[in-house]
Amino acid sequence: MFNRTEAAALLTGEKLMEKHSDRSNHQQFSSAMQKIRAVLRGSDKDYLESLDENIAVLRDNRGADQQFPNRFLSDIQEGLANQKVLSVEYYSFYSDSTSAVR
């Protein structure tokens, strides 16, 4: 059973995941948080709800392309867990260049 402070720490993590992770990972984390909320005592659920209403994580969207598929972290985790070789190509705004690693 989770206690109040553990649930609060996970809620904070959920808020960070919401703004700083990809959609697939955020969806999985949110699903897990719903299950955790379901097993909390009533007073702890109320505490978490109050805390949830008062936490906000802001994100700087400079350079973010909203049309870009945002679902890679789960695929990378699965590849790593299954010991597959990953090939990643990324763009650096700082150096205005594209790089690839394998």
Backbone torsions as a table, in degrees:
resi	resn	phi	psi	omega
1	MET	NA	136.8	177.1
2	PHE	-82.3	142.7	173.4
3	ASN	-95.7	176.1	-174.3
4	ARG	-59.1	-44.3	-176.9
5	THR	-71.8	-34.7	176.3
6	GLU	-65.8	-43.8	178.3
7	ALA	-63.1	-38.5	178.5
8	ALA	-65.1	-39.6	177.8
9	ALA	-64.1	-41.0	178.4
10	LEU	-68.2	-35.8	175.8
11	LEU	-61.7	-42.9	177.2
12	THR	-61.0	-42.2	176.3
13	GLY	-61.4	-39.6	177.8
14	GLU	-62.1	-42.3	179.3
15	LYS	-63.0	-40.7	177.9
16	LEU	-67.1	-41.1	178.4
17	MET	-62.0	-35.6	-178.9
18	GLU	-58.1	-37.9	-175.4
19	LYS	-103.9	-21.4	-171.4
20	HIS	-124.6	21.8	176.3
21	SER	-135.4	172.9	178.9
22	ASP	-81.3	166.3	-173.6
23	ARG	-61.1	-42.1	-176.6
24	SER	-64.1	-42.3	179.5
25	ASN	-68.8	-39.4	178.3
26	HIS	-63.3	-41.2	179.4
27	GLN	-62.4	-42.1	178.7
28	GLN	-64.9	-41.2	179.9
29	PHE	-65.8	-42.3	178.9
30	SER	-63.5	-39.3	177.4
31	SER	-62.1	-43.0	178.0
32	ALA	-63.7	-40.0	179.3
33	MET	-65.2	-35.7	177.2
34	GLN	-62.8	-39.0	178.7
35	LYS	-67.8	-38.3	178.2
36	ILE	-66.0	-44.7	178.5
37	ARG	-58.9	-35.4	-177.1
38	ALA	-64.5	-26.8	-177.3
39	VAL	-100.9	-0.3	179.3
40	LEU	-76.1	151.7	172.9
41	ARG	-66.4	157.1	-177.4
42	GLY	-53.4	-46.0	-178.6
43	SER	-66.1	-34.4	178.0
44	ASP	-72.2	-35.2	175.1
45	LYS	-63.1	-43.1	178.5
46	ASP	-62.3	-42.7	178.3
47	TYR	-59.7	-46.5	-179.0
48	LEU	-65.2	-39.8	178.7
49	GLU	-63.2	-43.0	178.2
50	SER	-63.4	-42.8	179.0
51	LEU	-65.1	-41.6	-179.7
52	ASP	-58.6	-39.1	-179.8
53	GLU	-70.1	-16.7	-174.7
54	ASN	-114.0	10.3	176.8
55	ILE	-112.7	131.3	175.2
56	ALA	-138.0	136.1	174.9
57	VAL	-116.4	123.7	-178.7
58	LEU	-95.8	149.0	180.0
59	ARG	-127.1	135.3	175.0
60	ASP	-85.1	115.4	-175.6
61	ASN	-96.8	17.1	178.2
62	ARG	-60.1	126.4	176.9
63	GLY	82.3	-2.6	-178.8
64	ALA	-80.8	131.2	177.3
65	ASP	-99.9	110.5	-175.8
66	GLN	-68.5	-17.8	179.5
67	GLN	-84.8	-13.9	-177.6
68	PHE	-68.3	132.4	179.2
69	PRO	-60.5	125.6	-172.7
70	ASN	-115.3	69.7	-174.3
71	ARG	-150.1	33.7	-171.3
72	PHE	-93.3	-26.4	-173.2
73	LEU	-61.3	-42.3	178.3
74	SER	-63.2	-39.9	177.4
75	ASP	-63.6	-41.3	178.6
76	ILE	-64.8	-43.9	178.6
77	GLN	-60.4	-43.8	-179.9
78	GLU	-63.9	-42.5	177.7
79	GLY	-61.1	-43.2	178.7
80	LEU	-65.2	-43.7	-179.2
81	ALA	-64.1	-32.7	180.0
82	ASN	-94.0	11.1	176.8
83	GLN	54.1	47.9	177.3
84	LYS	-99.2	149.9	176.5
85	VAL	-77.7	130.9	-179.6
86	LEU	-108.5	143.4	174.4
87	SER	-120.0	123.9	-175.6
88	VAL	-125.0	129.9	174.0
89	GLU	-115.2	132.7	-177.1
90	TYR	-140.4	156.8	-179.1
91	TYR	-111.4	133.4	177.8
92	SER	-103.9	115.9	175.9
93	PHE	-66.8	-34.3	-177.5
94	TYR	-60.0	-49.1	-177.5
95	SER	-101.4	-0.3	179.3
96	ASP	53.6	49.5	-179.3
97	SER	-143.4	159.5	177.0
98	THR	-108.3	138.9	179.8
99	SER	-132.5	158.0	177.2
100	ALA	-134.0	144.2	175.5
101	VAL	-134.4	152.2	178.3
102	ARG	-136.2	NA	NA
